[in-house]
Amino acid sequence: MVSILIPFKNTAHFLPECLGSICAQSYQDWEVIAIDDHSDDASRQVAEGFAQKDPRIKVHANEGKGIITALRTAYRLSTGNYITRMDSDDIMKPDRLEVMRTALFKFGKGHIAVGQVRYFSARGISNGYQRYEAWLNDLTKKGSNYSEIYKECVIPSPCWLIHRDDFELCKGFEPNRYPEDYDLTFRFYERGIKVIPCDKVLHLWRDYDTRTSRTHEHYAQNYFLDIKIHYFLRLDYDRKRPLVVWGAGFKGKTIAKVLLEREIPFLWLCDNPKKINKKIYGKCLYYFSELENLDNPQSIVTVANEDAQKDIKDYFRNRNQRSMQDFFFFC
């Protein structure tokens, strides 16, 4: 059985489509654990209306406050062998559970099934979201999601399926670290959970102005950076090698500040003539050519310009340096 964990708060307008798409799944061995995170609209009544018609849907109140506690509550009450999460404002494609369950049964434990996603909105999708969708789906098609994990969240929070034992191995929703979906993705990566490639769109991701990921402070850029730095230093940083930070914009400065606070030595590079040989936080910035003086460095790249990124990648390739070992793009 698949346990579908759904935290919800004030999504009464969207819940009928969400729960209706689950009831219409071609794979029917599932349960929904829907957790009301203190809604003050009709969300609870909508969910309970579905529960009265289908005993597989259970509705409970959050034992605490916030999405992480709601997810913990849902997981504690779940009984399925397989775990997935669903957002209460999204829609499952009719074959989502069947495709993911079949893939996971075929590959077995130690794997996670994912699906491609498609954004939809009443007002149209921005260019930024279109690019994120295309980037994420390209990774998912190849199953190479972890290869760019330091850029953005590479496993969509409402579109994965994993065996319960593997979920617990990764400590599920235990950490109090936001964004919780990005943190969980890093723990899948840390534990070596392999991504099963998928070439089908299985999830419809709704975008609107009051969506939590747009409005809540826990999904601001600095929280994403905190997670990236935390897991880089824990999983991929080799303390025996020189560390380099490329770029002195917001991300470069934030990373530099953390490294300085932790007394981790690094070389700071930029290509802005106004900043070269100047000091920020007491740390001098150098031109890229200074890299030639280092023996076998590791690089964190925070340069956002796409043309500049291509040049930097060519630079690394010409020196036989490898992504996710020698260099890591943080944007």
Salt bridges, closest charged atoms under 4 A:
GLU17 OE1 - ARG206 NH2 2.82
GLU31 OE1 - LYS58 NZ 3.13
ASP36 OD2 - ARG44 NH1 3.74
GLU48 OE2 - ARG44 NE 2.89
ASP54 OD2 - ARG56 NH2 2.78
GLU63 OE2 - ARG76 NH2 2.02
ASP87 OD1 - ARG85 NH2 3.50
ASP90 OD2 - HIS203 NE2 2.92
ASP95 OD2 - LYS200 NZ 2.48
ASP138 OD2 - LYS142 NZ 3.20
GLU148 OE1 - LYS151 NZ 3.19
ASP165 OD2 - LYS109 NZ 2.54
ASP165 OD2 - HIS163 ND1 3.88
GLU180 OE2 - ARG85 NH1 2.86
ASP183 OD1 - ARG177 NH1 2.78
ASP183 OD2 - ARG187 NE 2.89
GLU190 OE2 - ARG234 NH2 2.90
ASP207 OD2 - ARG123 NH2 3.08
ASP207 OD1 - ARG211 NH1 3.11
ASP207 OD1 - ARG214 NE 2.78
ASP209 OD1 - ARG123 NH1 2.17
GLU292 OE2 - ARG319 NH2 3.12
GLU306 OE2 - ARG131 NH2 1.93
ASP314 OD1 - ARG317 NH1 3.24
ASP326 OD1 - ARG241 NH2 2.77
ASP326 OD2 - ARG322 NE 3.31
